[in-house]
Amino acid sequence: MNAETRVVRPPGLGPGLQLELEVLAGDSIVGPGIERGAWEPHETRLFRAHLARGARVLDLGANVGWYSVLAVLAGCEVHAFEPVPHVAAVCRRNLERAMRAGPGRAVLHECAAGAGPGRARIALGRENLGDNRVLEAGAARPSDMGTGETVEIRVERADDVAPGAASVVKIDTQGSEWLALQGMRGILRESPRVALLLEFWPYALRGASPEELLGWLAAQGFTIGKATAAPYPMEPARILRQALARDPVRGGLDLYATRGVPFHVGGIARRLRGLVRSLREEG
């Protein structure tokens, strides 16, 4: 299957840098955000704040490669994971463009990051072309996704294909985040100083309860908050209450966590905004 794409020139990639990237034609979410240079703006800002030349970055659920491209342009060593073949092909071309423009290097792993190696089927999104969800063996396509295609993919542990310490990890795997974390326990053991961006979507979470995932991150020594304009540290129970209060299908939260590196990276003004939010928000 070949993907129909269009070329965009996102602003804000770097001083004087005009880089053409491909996005999936017809995508209603990721592509338009990249075109604006503001796909997931809070997550993007936090991600970029922890990039440094020579840092090792893991992008699990890379889609067309937005985060991986940013890391390559910052001079990082990137391991990107994207299991959907036609999306991975677009990601590869974007990474090649980034490597011609920036000092970093990237390796694309055409597989899903999971708890163990194997094969699986993934349901493809129809309008949000980033909403591709790995299915449990024998499971039907989720009803909220409507009708659509599924394709067979390869699943690998990040520990097996990209071992070694990481400085920045981004995991956005549409419900498979717990399984991805379990397949990178070795990487995390070797990474005392690491920043993590993680989708937390209780509705679609596979392999563990939402409470278990949050508790596990806290037990690993992470300071956890939401990926917002002004994050503040939160207890797992508070995060869970806020997540469960949202629409179960369209809800979920993007989390930001650090261990051994500063949590607050936006200056004193953002830190004060975060403090105010912590006092005003419910939960």
N, C-alpha and C positions, 0 to 999 in steps of 0.2 A: 504494500500500500504506500503510495507516494502522497505527501502532504502538499496541498496548495498553500503557498506562502505569499507574503508581501514584505517589502523592504521598508524599514523605518530608520530614522536617524534620531535616536533619543538625545535630548539635551542633558548637560550636566555630567557627562562621563569624565571630563577632565579638561584642563585649560587648553583651548584650541583644538580639542579632539573631536572630530566628526567621524563617527564610526557607524557604518551601516550594519544593521542586524535584521535577521529574518524573524518574523512572527507568523503564527498560523492564521491564515485567512479565515474569517468567520468567527474567530475566537472573541467572545464578548467581555473577557476579564483580563487575562494576562497581556495579550497583545496591545490593547489600547493603553494599558498602564505603562508598558515599556515605551511605547511611542511618546508618551508624555514625559518620560524620564522619571516617573513616579510610581512604578509598580511597587505596591506595598511600601509606601514612603517611610513609615516608622521603622519597619524591619530593615529596609535598605540602609537607613542612616545608622542604625545600631550595628549592622553587619560591617559597613565600611569603617566604622569607628575602631574596630578591632583588627583591621587588616594592616599588615606591615610587610615590607619587602622580605621575601624568603619564608614567610609564614606558610604553614601547611593547612589547607582548607578542604573540608569535605562538604559536598553539596549533594544531599540525598533527596532525590525527587527534583532533579534539575530542570525538568521541562525544557524550554528552548534555551536555557542557560544564562538567564539574567544575572543571577548571583555569581555564577562561575566566571562570567565575563568580567564583572567588577573586580573579582579577586585576581584574575590574570592581569588586568590593567594596573593593579596595585603591586604587581611583582610577586605574587604568591605562587606556590605549588598547589595545584587544584586537582582533586579527584571528584569528578561529577558522575552521578548515578542517574540514569534515565532508562527505564525498561521498555517503553513503547517504541517500536522500531522506527516509525515514521517521525515521531517527535525527536528521538535520539539523532536522527539524520540531520534535522534542523539544528539541534544543539551542537553537533559536531562542526557544522559549517560556521556557526557563530563563534565557537571557541577558536577555530582556525583564524577567523578575522581578528579576534582579540589578541591572539599570539603574534600576529603580524604587526599589531599596533602597540602592544605593551610588552613589558619585560618578563611577565610570568609565563608559566607553562601549565598545561592541563592535560589530564588523561580522562577520557570518557569511558565509563563502564556501562555497557548496554545491558543492564540488569536492574532489578529491584534490590534494595538493601533489606535483608530479612534476618531472621534468627538462625537460619540454616540454609544450605544450598538445596536447589530443587527447581521444579517447574510450577507455574501457576497460571491462572487466567486473570486478566485485568479487564474491567468494564470501562469503556471509553466514554467520556463526557460528550454531550451533544452541542452545547452552547458554551459552557465554561470548559474549554479544551485543556484546562489544567486539572479538572476533576476526574481523574482516572484512578479507579479503586481496585486494588488486588482483592480477589475473591477467595474465601475459604473453599477448600476442595468440595466440589459438588454443589456449592451455593449458587442461588440464582442471582441475577443482576438486581441490585437494590431498587426497590419500587420507586423511590424518589428520583432516580435517574431517568425514568421512563424507558422506552425502547431504545436499543442501540447495539453497537458492536461490542464483542469481547475478543481479545486476542491472547494467544499464549505467550508467556514471557519466561525469562530465566530469573532466578532468585539466588543471590549470593550473600554471604556475610561480609560486611566491610572489613572485618578482621582478616579475612582470607585474601581479599584482592587489593586492599589498601592499608596494610598494617603500618603501625608507627604512630607516634604522637601527633596530635592535631592542635592547632591554635584556635580555629574557628570551625564550628559545625552547624550546618543548617539542615533541618529535617522537615520536609513537607511532603508526606507520602499518603495523604488522604485517608488516614485511619490506621496506617501500618507503622506508626512512629515507635510504639513499644517494641515491636519485633525488630525494627532497625536498631534501636538502642541495645537490645540483647545480642545482636550480632556484631556489636562494636565494643563489647566490654573490655577487650584487650586494649583497644585504642584509648578508651577513656582511662584505663589504669595507667597508661603511659603519658597521660595529658593532665598534669597537675594544674596547668594554667590554660584555661580554655573558656571561650564564650560559645553559647549555644542558642540558636533560634529554633523553635519547635512549634509545629502546629498541634494544638490540643483540642480535639473534636470528640467529645464523649460519645456522640451519636454513632460515629463510624469506627471508633477505636476497636482494634482487634488484638486478642491475646492477653489482655489484662483489663482490670477495671480502671476507671479514671483515678480513683483513690490510690491504687497501687502504683500507677505511673508517677503521680506527683510525689508520693511518699518515697519512691525509689530515688527520684532525682534529689530530694532533700537529703536522703541518707548518703548519697554520693558526695555531699558537701556543696551542692549548688545553692547559690542565692537566686531565688526565682521571682519573677514579676511578669507583667504583661508587656508585650512589645508595643509601646505607645509613644507619643511625643515626649512624655515625661514619666518613665517607668519608676516604680518604687518597689522595694522588696515586699513580698507577700507570703503569708503562711499558706501551705497547701490547701487547708480547709477553706480559706477565703477565696482562693482561686477557683476551687470546685464549686462553691456556692454561686459565684458570679457566672461561671460557665453554664451551670445547670439552670440558671434563671433566664438564659437566652433561648431563642427558638431552637429546638433540638436539631433540626435539619440544617437550617441556615446559620446556626450559631457556632459556638466554638470560639476559642481564643488563640491568638498567636503569643507564645511565651518567649521570654528572654531570660536567660540564666547565665551566671558566670561562676567560675571557681578559680581562685588564685589570681584573678585579674579584676580591675575595677568594674563595679556594676554601673556606677554613674559615669557617663562618658560625654555628657552634653553641656558641661559647665555648671556653674552655681545657679544660674537662672532656671535651667531645666530641673535641677535637683530640688530647688524650692517649689517649683510647680508640682513635682512629684509628691513632695511632702503634703502640700495642700490637697492634692487629689486623694492621698491616702486617708486624710481626715474626712473628706466629703463623700467618698464613694461608699456605696452600700457594701455589706458583707464583712 
